[in-house]
């Protein structure tokens, strides 16, 4: 089964329009025309095809990676509800992780991405001041409603 990274990063609701997913890695240019890029990738565990978090990096276009941080799924409560519901014990392979096999549907089913989203936002606020807010202002929110177009005007004008 594939990692379905594009769908996972869509669940994170990252606000950057100048972004793409290549393989299992998310790339964005939070400040258009700037030299800094954002890279987010899954972190592996000691078990094959099992992931325990995300690694976020700031990459300079000419100098390469200049900063990185790891965000574990356990620390951000990503699979807390799922693990509690399945009675998964801490310090086991399945606790706070997901793998790309043995699960039908999305391999990260049951993930709550709020904690990860907030951590990524805090990180971006340090490296890309104002970019998150300005990107959020132009990105439609999931709860946005379409506003009907104003009624068409008639051919005559009032003076």
C-alpha positions as CSV (number, residue, x, y, z in Angstrom):
1,X,0.0,0.0,0.0
2,X,1.3,3.5,-0.7
3,X,2.0,6.1,1.8
4,X,-0.7,8.5,0.3
5,X,1.4,11.5,1.3
6,X,-0.5,14.0,-0.8
7,X,-3.7,13.2,1.1
8,X,-1.9,13.3,4.4
9,X,-0.5,16.8,3.7
10,X,-3.9,17.9,2.5
11,X,-5.3,16.8,5.9
12,X,-2.7,19.2,7.6
13,X,-4.4,22.1,5.8
14,X,-1.1,23.9,5.2
15,X,-1.9,27.4,3.7
16,X,0.9,27.7,1.1
17,X,-0.3,28.0,-2.5
18,X,3.2,27.6,-3.9
19,X,3.6,24.0,-2.8
20,X,3.8,20.5,-4.1
21,X,4.2,16.9,-2.9
22,X,6.9,14.9,-4.6
23,X,6.9,11.3,-3.5
24,X,6.4,11.4,0.2
25,X,7.8,14.9,0.8
26,X,6.0,18.3,0.9
27,X,7.8,21.3,-0.5
28,X,6.7,24.9,-0.3
29,X,7.9,28.4,-0.9
30,X,6.2,30.3,2.0
31,X,7.6,33.7,0.9
32,X,7.2,34.1,-2.9
33,X,10.5,35.0,-4.5
34,X,12.4,34.4,-1.3
35,X,15.4,32.0,-1.0
36,X,14.0,29.9,1.8
37,X,11.9,26.8,1.2
38,X,10.0,24.5,3.6
39,X,10.4,20.8,3.4
40,X,8.3,18.3,5.4
41,X,8.9,14.6,5.2
42,X,7.9,11.5,7.2
43,X,10.3,10.2,9.8
44,X,10.9,6.4,9.7
45,X,11.1,4.2,12.8
46,X,13.3,1.2,13.3
47,X,10.6,-0.9,11.6
48,X,10.4,-1.0,7.8
49,X,7.7,1.2,6.2
50,X,6.6,2.5,9.7
51,X,6.5,6.2,10.4
52,X,6.6,7.9,13.7
53,X,6.4,11.6,12.9
54,X,7.4,14.4,10.5
55,X,10.7,16.2,10.0
56,X,10.4,19.8,9.0
57,X,13.3,21.6,7.5
58,X,14.1,25.1,6.2
59,X,16.2,24.9,3.1
60,X,18.1,27.8,1.5
61,X,18.1,27.7,-2.3
62,X,21.9,28.1,-2.5
63,X,23.2,26.9,0.9
64,X,21.0,23.9,1.5
65,X,19.4,22.9,4.8
66,X,19.8,25.5,7.6
67,X,17.4,24.2,10.2
68,X,15.3,21.2,11.0
69,X,13.0,19.8,13.7
70,X,11.4,16.5,14.3
71,X,7.7,16.3,15.3
72,X,6.7,12.9,16.7
73,X,3.2,11.7,16.3
74,X,3.2,10.7,20.0
75,X,4.2,14.2,21.2
76,X,1.5,15.8,19.2
77,X,-1.3,13.4,20.0
78,X,-1.8,12.4,16.4
79,X,-2.8,8.8,17.1
80,X,-3.8,9.1,20.7
81,X,-7.6,8.5,20.1
82,X,-6.9,5.6,17.7
83,X,-4.4,4.0,20.1
84,X,-6.7,4.4,23.1
85,X,-9.7,3.0,21.2
86,X,-7.6,-0.1,20.1
87,X,-6.0,-0.4,23.5
88,X,-2.6,-0.1,21.9
89,X,0.1,0.0,24.6
90,X,3.0,2.6,24.7
91,X,6.4,1.3,23.6
92,X,5.0,-1.1,21.0
93,X,5.5,-0.9,17.2
94,X,1.9,0.3,16.6
95,X,1.8,3.0,19.3
96,X,1.8,6.5,17.9
97,X,2.9,5.3,14.4
98,X,1.4,4.1,11.1
99,X,2.7,1.7,8.5
100,X,2.0,1.2,4.8
101,X,0.7,-2.3,5.1
102,X,-1.9,-4.3,7.1
103,X,-4.4,-1.4,7.1
104,X,-7.1,-1.0,4.5
105,X,-7.7,2.5,3.2
106,X,-5.5,5.3,4.3
107,X,-2.5,4.0,6.3
108,X,-2.8,6.9,8.7
109,X,-6.5,6.4,9.3
110,X,-7.5,7.8,12.7
111,X,-4.9,10.6,12.7
112,X,-5.8,13.9,14.4
113,X,-3.6,16.4,12.8
114,X,-4.4,19.5,14.9
115,X,-1.3,19.2,17.1
116,X,1.0,18.8,14.0
117,X,-0.7,21.7,12.2
118,X,-0.2,24.0,15.2
119,X,3.5,22.9,15.6
120,X,4.2,23.5,11.9
121,X,2.5,26.9,12.2
122,X,4.7,27.9,15.1
123,X,7.8,26.8,13.3
124,X,6.8,28.7,10.1
125,X,6.1,31.8,12.2
126,X,9.8,31.8,13.3
127,X,11.3,31.2,9.9
128,X,8.7,32.8,7.6
129,X,7.2,35.7,9.7
130,X,3.9,36.8,8.3
131,X,3.8,34.1,5.6
132,X,1.4,31.8,7.4
133,X,-1.1,34.6,8.1
134,X,-0.9,36.1,4.6
135,X,-1.2,32.6,3.0
136,X,-4.2,31.8,5.3
137,X,-5.9,35.0,4.2
138,X,-6.0,33.9,0.6
139,X,-6.6,30.2,1.1
140,X,-10.3,29.2,1.5
141,X,-11.0,27.5,4.8
142,X,-12.8,24.2,5.0
143,X,-15.9,25.9,6.5
144,X,-16.1,28.6,3.8
145,X,-19.5,29.0,2.2
146,X,-20.0,30.2,-1.3
147,X,-21.6,33.7,-1.4
148,X,-24.2,34.1,-4.2
149,X,-23.3,36.6,-6.9
150,X,-25.0,40.0,-6.6
151,X,-28.1,40.4,-8.7
152,X,-27.4,41.6,-12.3
153,X,-28.2,45.2,-12.9
154,X,-30.7,46.2,-15.4
155,X,-29.8,48.2,-18.5
156,X,-31.1,51.5,-17.1
157,X,-29.1,53.5,-14.5
158,X,-30.5,55.6,-11.7
159,X,-29.3,59.2,-11.6
